[in-house]
Amino acid sequence: MRKIIILIILNAFNICSAQTDIYTEIYQNADSLTIKGKVGVLENQVYKIADSLSEKHPMEYFKTSAEYLKERKFNEASFLYYLGYFRYEYFNSSNPNYQASGDGALAGAFSSMLGEPIKMYLHCNIENFISILNSTIEYMKSNDYAFYSKEKDLKKYNLQLNNASTVVEDLKTKKDKYKKEWKKERKEFEKLLKDDN
């Protein structure tokens, strides 16, 4: 199963080099965040990009997140991934024309494909993870989603904000637990990559 996920991710990145290269880059980039003082840092351009996506279907957030992944801009990719994730959840839960075989399946596919490398990256530095989610929450609070305005169903829009805040609180209160779990996951994954070569 892991090998299938690896192939899907490699296809998403359109990478022709060795399989381990992208994962090595993900881990190196995440490991250097604290040293470089880049924990939670997002380039200003990503907010302008997010603004420009506001009038588009939520899948565009995932597509743009994938572009940032190709550029190895992992914080920006993570921000757009979660912004897209929560906006897609809002859209699907409040859209009267929602069809599980359409937007539901599309959201699941994008979330699965991009979620693996994004989570791998964010699991390396929990402070960065929390900061990226907080940036996402603040952006959602300050910026309506023009494609499907929060005014159409404010209760369901706020539910997504609450869901995001719940994730942040969980990360904060169980920090040590997650650090331990994710360190173990990483060791197992690195061993898998080493065994594949």
ChimeraX commands (.cxc) that place a marker at each C-alpha (Angstrom):
marker #1 position 0.00,0.00,0.00 radius 0.5
marker #1 position 2.81,2.41,0.89 radius 0.5
marker #1 position 4.46,1.81,-2.50 radius 0.5
marker #1 position 1.21,2.70,-4.27 radius 0.5
marker #1 position 0.98,5.95,-2.27 radius 0.5
marker #1 position 4.61,6.73,-3.12 radius 0.5
marker #1 position 3.91,6.25,-6.84 radius 0.5
marker #1 position 0.82,8.47,-6.68 radius 0.5
marker #1 position 2.78,11.23,-4.97 radius 0.5
marker #1 position 5.66,10.97,-7.39 radius 0.5
marker #1 position 3.20,11.26,-10.26 radius 0.5
marker #1 position 1.65,14.34,-8.62 radius 0.5
marker #1 position 5.06,15.97,-8.43 radius 0.5
marker #1 position 5.96,14.88,-11.97 radius 0.5
marker #1 position 9.36,13.75,-10.75 radius 0.5
marker #1 position 11.68,11.71,-12.90 radius 0.5
marker #1 position 14.52,11.38,-10.40 radius 0.5
marker #1 position 14.94,8.74,-7.70 radius 0.5
marker #1 position 11.95,8.15,-5.42 radius 0.5
marker #1 position 13.80,9.12,-2.30 radius 0.5
marker #1 position 14.71,12.61,-3.56 radius 0.5
marker #1 position 11.36,14.25,-2.81 radius 0.5
marker #1 position 11.12,12.67,0.62 radius 0.5
marker #1 position 14.66,13.67,1.43 radius 0.5
marker #1 position 13.79,17.23,0.43 radius 0.5
marker #1 position 10.61,17.19,2.51 radius 0.5
marker #1 position 12.49,16.03,5.59 radius 0.5
marker #1 position 15.47,18.36,5.05 radius 0.5
marker #1 position 13.23,21.37,4.53 radius 0.5
marker #1 position 11.14,20.59,7.61 radius 0.5
marker #1 position 14.22,19.93,9.72 radius 0.5
marker #1 position 15.74,23.29,8.76 radius 0.5
marker #1 position 12.71,25.42,9.69 radius 0.5
marker #1 position 13.79,26.17,13.25 radius 0.5
marker #1 position 17.44,26.79,12.32 radius 0.5
marker #1 position 16.44,29.22,9.56 radius 0.5
marker #1 position 13.77,30.92,11.68 radius 0.5
marker #1 position 11.10,29.92,9.16 radius 0.5
marker #1 position 8.60,28.20,11.47 radius 0.5
marker #1 position 5.16,29.32,10.30 radius 0.5
marker #1 position 6.61,31.80,7.80 radius 0.5
marker #1 position 4.61,32.27,4.61 radius 0.5
marker #1 position 5.60,34.45,1.69 radius 0.5
marker #1 position 3.21,37.38,1.23 radius 0.5
marker #1 position 2.45,36.29,-2.34 radius 0.5
marker #1 position 0.54,33.23,-1.07 radius 0.5
marker #1 position -2.13,35.49,0.43 radius 0.5
marker #1 position -2.59,37.23,-2.93 radius 0.5
marker #1 position -2.86,33.82,-4.56 radius 0.5
marker #1 position -5.46,32.78,-1.96 radius 0.5
marker #1 position -7.40,35.99,-2.70 radius 0.5
marker #1 position -7.36,35.23,-6.42 radius 0.5
marker #1 position -8.69,31.71,-5.78 radius 0.5
marker #1 position -11.63,32.97,-3.71 radius 0.5
marker #1 position -13.89,33.23,-6.76 radius 0.5
marker #1 position -13.00,29.76,-8.03 radius 0.5
marker #1 position -14.13,26.22,-7.33 radius 0.5
marker #1 position -12.41,24.82,-4.21 radius 0.5
marker #1 position -10.43,22.27,-6.23 radius 0.5
marker #1 position -8.30,25.19,-7.46 radius 0.5
marker #1 position -6.77,25.48,-3.99 radius 0.5
marker #1 position -5.53,21.91,-4.26 radius 0.5
marker #1 position -4.18,22.45,-7.77 radius 0.5
marker #1 position -2.29,25.53,-6.63 radius 0.5
marker #1 position -1.02,23.71,-3.55 radius 0.5
marker #1 position 0.41,21.05,-5.89 radius 0.5
marker #1 position 2.20,23.79,-7.84 radius 0.5
marker #1 position 3.79,25.07,-4.64 radius 0.5
marker #1 position 4.85,21.51,-3.80 radius 0.5
marker #1 position 6.59,21.28,-7.18 radius 0.5
marker #1 position 8.45,24.47,-6.29 radius 0.5
marker #1 position 9.37,22.97,-2.88 radius 0.5
marker #1 position 7.55,25.79,-1.07 radius 0.5
marker #1 position 6.13,23.50,1.57 radius 0.5
marker #1 position 4.67,26.04,4.01 radius 0.5
marker #1 position 2.76,27.78,1.24 radius 0.5
marker #1 position 1.61,24.45,-0.18 radius 0.5
marker #1 position 0.40,23.41,3.29 radius 0.5
marker #1 position -1.48,26.67,3.85 radius 0.5
marker #1 position -3.31,26.39,0.51 radius 0.5
marker #1 position -3.96,22.70,1.08 radius 0.5
marker #1 position -5.72,23.33,4.40 radius 0.5
marker #1 position -7.51,26.42,3.11 radius 0.5
marker #1 position -8.78,24.35,0.20 radius 0.5
marker #1 position -9.64,21.44,2.46 radius 0.5
marker #1 position -11.80,23.51,4.83 radius 0.5
marker #1 position -13.42,25.49,2.01 radius 0.5
marker #1 position -14.21,22.31,0.13 radius 0.5
marker #1 position -15.74,20.83,3.29 radius 0.5
marker #1 position -17.87,23.95,3.68 radius 0.5
marker #1 position -18.89,23.95,0.02 radius 0.5
marker #1 position -19.81,20.25,0.04 radius 0.5
marker #1 position -21.74,20.46,3.30 radius 0.5
marker #1 position -23.82,23.49,2.32 radius 0.5
marker #1 position -24.22,23.16,-1.45 radius 0.5
marker #1 position -27.79,21.97,-2.23 radius 0.5
marker #1 position -26.53,20.48,-5.53 radius 0.5
marker #1 position -23.82,18.40,-3.83 radius 0.5
marker #1 position -23.25,14.96,-5.32 radius 0.5
marker #1 position -21.02,12.43,-3.58 radius 0.5
marker #1 position -19.87,11.05,-6.94 radius 0.5
marker #1 position -18.83,14.54,-8.09 radius 0.5
marker #1 position -17.46,17.04,-5.62 radius 0.5
marker #1 position -17.31,14.49,-2.81 radius 0.5
marker #1 position -15.11,12.11,-4.79 radius 0.5
marker #1 position -13.01,14.95,-6.21 radius 0.5
marker #1 position -12.37,16.43,-2.77 radius 0.5
marker #1 position -11.40,13.00,-1.45 radius 0.5
marker #1 position -9.01,12.35,-4.34 radius 0.5
marker #1 position -7.24,15.71,-4.01 radius 0.5
marker #1 position -7.10,15.43,-0.24 radius 0.5
marker #1 position -5.61,11.95,-0.40 radius 0.5
marker #1 position -3.07,12.71,-3.13 radius 0.5
marker #1 position -1.75,15.92,-1.61 radius 0.5
marker #1 position -2.36,15.05,2.02 radius 0.5
marker #1 position 0.41,12.46,2.24 radius 0.5
marker #1 position 3.40,14.72,1.43 radius 0.5
marker #1 position 1.85,17.73,3.23 radius 0.5
marker #1 position 1.28,15.74,6.43 radius 0.5
marker #1 position 4.70,14.12,6.14 radius 0.5
marker #1 position 6.20,17.60,6.05 radius 0.5
marker #1 position 4.05,19.06,8.83 radius 0.5
marker #1 position 4.58,16.06,11.11 radius 0.5
marker #1 position 8.30,16.90,11.24 radius 0.5
marker #1 position 7.70,20.14,13.11 radius 0.5
marker #1 position 4.55,20.41,15.22 radius 0.5
marker #1 position 5.07,24.13,15.94 radius 0.5
marker #1 position 5.10,24.80,12.21 radius 0.5
marker #1 position 1.98,22.66,11.77 radius 0.5
marker #1 position 0.14,24.66,14.44 radius 0.5
marker #1 position 1.29,27.95,12.93 radius 0.5
marker #1 position 0.18,27.01,9.41 radius 0.5
marker #1 position -3.25,25.96,10.69 radius 0.5
marker #1 position -3.55,29.20,12.69 radius 0.5
marker #1 position -2.72,31.19,9.54 radius 0.5
marker #1 position -5.42,29.26,7.70 radius 0.5
marker #1 position -7.97,29.97,10.42 radius 0.5
marker #1 position -7.13,33.69,10.50 radius 0.5
marker #1 position -7.38,33.90,6.73 radius 0.5
marker #1 position -10.80,32.19,6.77 radius 0.5
marker #1 position -12.03,34.54,9.51 radius 0.5
marker #1 position -10.90,37.64,7.63 radius 0.5
marker #1 position -11.79,36.62,4.07 radius 0.5
marker #1 position -15.11,35.40,2.76 radius 0.5
marker #1 position -15.21,32.69,0.10 radius 0.5
marker #1 position -16.63,34.56,-2.89 radius 0.5
marker #1 position -17.30,31.39,-4.92 radius 0.5
marker #1 position -19.73,30.21,-2.23 radius 0.5
marker #1 position -20.11,32.97,0.33 radius 0.5
marker #1 position -20.25,32.17,4.03 radius 0.5
marker #1 position -23.50,34.16,4.06 radius 0.5
marker #1 position -25.18,31.27,2.27 radius 0.5
marker #1 position -24.72,29.14,5.38 radius 0.5
marker #1 position -22.84,30.94,8.14 radius 0.5
marker #1 position -23.41,28.09,10.58 radius 0.5
marker #1 position -21.66,25.57,8.33 radius 0.5
marker #1 position -18.89,28.05,7.49 radius 0.5
marker #1 position -18.25,28.58,11.19 radius 0.5
marker #1 position -18.32,24.83,11.72 radius 0.5
marker #1 position -15.24,24.56,9.50 radius 0.5
marker #1 position -13.52,27.27,11.53 radius 0.5
marker #1 position -14.38,25.34,14.69 radius 0.5
marker #1 position -13.09,22.10,13.15 radius 0.5
marker #1 position -9.78,23.77,12.29 radius 0.5
marker #1 position -9.52,25.27,15.79 radius 0.5
marker #1 position -10.22,21.85,17.31 radius 0.5
marker #1 position -7.32,20.36,15.34 radius 0.5
marker #1 position -5.02,23.14,16.62 radius 0.5
marker #1 position -6.10,22.61,20.24 radius 0.5
marker #1 position -5.59,18.87,19.90 radius 0.5
marker #1 position -2.07,19.42,18.54 radius 0.5
marker #1 position -1.26,21.79,21.40 radius 0.5
marker #1 position -2.60,19.59,24.21 radius 0.5
marker #1 position -1.14,16.32,22.87 radius 0.5
marker #1 position 2.14,17.70,21.54 radius 0.5
marker #1 position 4.40,15.12,23.15 radius 0.5
marker #1 position 2.18,12.24,22.08 radius 0.5
marker #1 position 2.16,13.37,18.45 radius 0.5
marker #1 position 5.88,14.09,18.39 radius 0.5
marker #1 position 6.57,10.55,19.58 radius 0.5
marker #1 position 4.13,8.98,17.08 radius 0.5
marker #1 position 5.42,11.01,14.16 radius 0.5
marker #1 position 9.06,10.33,14.99 radius 0.5
marker #1 position 8.27,6.61,14.91 radius 0.5
marker #1 position 6.37,7.00,11.62 radius 0.5
marker #1 position 9.30,8.82,10.10 radius 0.5
marker #1 position 11.80,6.15,11.14 radius 0.5
marker #1 position 9.59,3.45,9.64 radius 0.5
marker #1 position 9.14,5.42,6.43 radius 0.5
marker #1 position 12.85,6.15,6.08 radius 0.5
marker #1 position 13.55,2.45,6.58 radius 0.5
marker #1 position 11.01,1.62,3.86 radius 0.5
marker #1 position 12.69,4.05,1.47 radius 0.5
marker #1 position 16.11,2.64,2.28 radius 0.5
marker #1 position 14.88,-0.93,1.71 radius 0.5
marker #1 position 13.40,0.05,-1.68 radius 0.5
marker #1 position 16.81,1.18,-2.94 radius 0.5
marker link #1:1,2 radius 0.2
marker link #1:2,3 radius 0.2
marker link #1:3,4 radius 0.2
marker link #1:4,5 radius 0.2
marker link #1:5,6 radius 0.2
marker link #1:6,7 radius 0.2
marker link #1:7,8 radius 0.2
marker link #1:8,9 radius 0.2
marker link #1:9,10 radius 0.2
marker link #1:10,11 radius 0.2
marker link #1:11,12 radius 0.2
marker link #1:12,13 radius 0.2
marker link #1:13,14 radius 0.2
marker link #1:14,15 radius 0.2
marker link #1:15,16 radius 0.2
marker link #1:16,17 radius 0.2
marker link #1:17,18 radius 0.2
marker link #1:18,19 radius 0.2
marker link #1:19,20 radius 0.2
marker link #1:20,21 radius 0.2
marker link #1:21,22 radius 0.2
marker link #1:22,23 radius 0.2
marker link #1:23,24 radius 0.2
marker link #1:24,25 radius 0.2
marker link #1:25,26 radius 0.2
marker link #1:26,27 radius 0.2
marker link #1:27,28 radius 0.2
marker link #1:28,29 radius 0.2
marker link #1:29,30 radius 0.2
marker link #1:30,31 radius 0.2
marker link #1:31,32 radius 0.2
marker link #1:32,33 radius 0.2
marker link #1:33,34 radius 0.2
marker link #1:34,35 radius 0.2
marker link #1:35,36 radius 0.2
marker link #1:36,37 radius 0.2
marker link #1:37,38 radius 0.2
marker link #1:38,39 radius 0.2
marker link #1:39,40 radius 0.2
marker link #1:40,41 radius 0.2
marker link #1:41,42 radius 0.2
marker link #1:42,43 radius 0.2
marker link #1:43,44 radius 0.2
marker link #1:44,45 radius 0.2
marker link #1:45,46 radius 0.2
marker link #1:46,47 radius 0.2
marker link #1:47,48 radius 0.2
marker link #1:48,49 radius 0.2
marker link #1:49,50 radius 0.2
marker link #1:50,51 radius 0.2
marker link #1:51,52 radius 0.2
marker link #1:52,53 radius 0.2
marker link #1:53,54 radius 0.2
marker link #1:54,55 radius 0.2
marker link #1:55,56 radius 0.2
marker link #1:56,57 radius 0.2
marker link #1:57,58 radius 0.2
marker link #1:58,59 radius 0.2
marker link #1:59,60 radius 0.2
marker link #1:60,61 radius 0.2
marker link #1:61,62 radius 0.2
marker link #1:62,63 radius 0.2
marker link #1:63,64 radius 0.2
marker link #1:64,65 radius 0.2
marker link #1:65,66 radius 0.2
marker link #1:66,67 radius 0.2
marker link #1:67,68 radius 0.2
marker link #1:68,69 radius 0.2
marker link #1:69,70 radius 0.2
marker link #1:70,71 radius 0.2
marker link #1:71,72 radius 0.2
marker link #1:72,73 radius 0.2
marker link #1:73,74 radius 0.2
marker link #1:74,75 radius 0.2
marker link #1:75,76 radius 0.2
marker link #1:76,77 radius 0.2
marker link #1:77,78 radius 0.2
marker link #1:78,79 radius 0.2
marker link #1:79,80 radius 0.2
marker link #1:80,81 radius 0.2
marker link #1:81,82 radius 0.2
marker link #1:82,83 radius 0.2
marker link #1:83,84 radius 0.2
marker link #1:84,85 radius 0.2
marker link #1:85,86 radius 0.2
marker link #1:86,87 radius 0.2
marker link #1:87,88 radius 0.2
marker link #1:88,89 radius 0.2
marker link #1:89,90 radius 0.2
marker link #1:90,91 radius 0.2
marker link #1:91,92 radius 0.2
marker link #1:92,93 radius 0.2
marker link #1:93,94 radius 0.2
marker link #1:94,95 radius 0.2
marker link #1:95,96 radius 0.2
marker link #1:96,97 radius 0.2
marker link #1:97,98 radius 0.2
marker link #1:98,99 radius 0.2
marker link #1:99,100 radius 0.2
marker link #1:100,101 radius 0.2
marker link #1:101,102 radius 0.2
marker link #1:102,103 radius 0.2
marker link #1:103,104 radius 0.2
marker link #1:104,105 radius 0.2
marker link #1:105,106 radius 0.2
marker link #1:106,107 radius 0.2
marker link #1:107,108 radius 0.2
marker link #1:108,109 radius 0.2
marker link #1:109,110 radius 0.2
marker link #1:110,111 radius 0.2
marker link #1:111,112 radius 0.2
marker link #1:112,113 radius 0.2
marker link #1:113,114 radius 0.2
marker link #1:114,115 radius 0.2
marker link #1:115,116 radius 0.2
marker link #1:116,117 radius 0.2
marker link #1:117,118 radius 0.2
marker link #1:118,119 radius 0.2
marker link #1:119,120 radius 0.2
marker link #1:120,121 radius 0.2
marker link #1:121,122 radius 0.2
marker link #1:122,123 radius 0.2
marker link #1:123,124 radius 0.2
marker link #1:124,125 radius 0.2
marker link #1:125,126 radius 0.2
marker link #1:126,127 radius 0.2
marker link #1:127,128 radius 0.2
marker link #1:128,129 radius 0.2
marker link #1:129,130 radius 0.2
marker link #1:130,131 radius 0.2
marker link #1:131,132 radius 0.2
marker link #1:132,133 radius 0.2
marker link #1:133,134 radius 0.2
marker link #1:134,135 radius 0.2
marker link #1:135,136 radius 0.2
marker link #1:136,137 radius 0.2
marker link #1:137,138 radius 0.2
marker link #1:138,139 radius 0.2
marker link #1:139,140 radius 0.2
marker link #1:140,141 radius 0.2
marker link #1:141,142 radius 0.2
marker link #1:142,143 radius 0.2
marker link #1:143,144 radius 0.2
marker link #1:144,145 radius 0.2
marker link #1:145,146 radius 0.2
marker link #1:146,147 radius 0.2
marker link #1:147,148 radius 0.2
marker link #1:148,149 radius 0.2
marker link #1:149,150 radius 0.2
marker link #1:150,151 radius 0.2
marker link #1:151,152 radius 0.2
marker link #1:152,153 radius 0.2
marker link #1:153,154 radius 0.2
marker link #1:154,155 radius 0.2
marker link #1:155,156 radius 0.2
marker link #1:156,157 radius 0.2
marker link #1:157,158 radius 0.2
marker link #1:158,159 radius 0.2
marker link #1:159,160 radius 0.2
marker link #1:160,161 radius 0.2
marker link #1:161,162 radius 0.2
marker link #1:162,163 radius 0.2
marker link #1:163,164 radius 0.2
marker link #1:164,165 radius 0.2
marker link #1:165,166 radius 0.2
marker link #1:166,167 radius 0.2
marker link #1:167,168 radius 0.2
marker link #1:168,169 radius 0.2
marker link #1:169,170 radius 0.2
marker link #1:170,171 radius 0.2
marker link #1:171,172 radius 0.2
marker link #1:172,173 radius 0.2
marker link #1:173,174 radius 0.2
marker link #1:174,175 radius 0.2
marker link #1:175,176 radius 0.2
marker link #1:176,177 radius 0.2
marker link #1:177,178 radius 0.2
marker link #1:178,179 radius 0.2
marker link #1:179,180 radius 0.2
marker link #1:180,181 radius 0.2
marker link #1:181,182 radius 0.2
marker link #1:182,183 radius 0.2
marker link #1:183,184 radius 0.2
marker link #1:184,185 radius 0.2
marker link #1:185,186 radius 0.2
marker link #1:186,187 radius 0.2
marker link #1:187,188 radius 0.2
marker link #1:188,189 radius 0.2
marker link #1:189,190 radius 0.2
marker link #1:190,191 radius 0.2
marker link #1:191,192 radius 0.2
marker link #1:192,193 radius 0.2
marker link #1:193,194 radius 0.2
marker link #1:194,195 radius 0.2
marker link #1:195,196 radius 0.2
marker link #1:196,197 radius 0.2
view
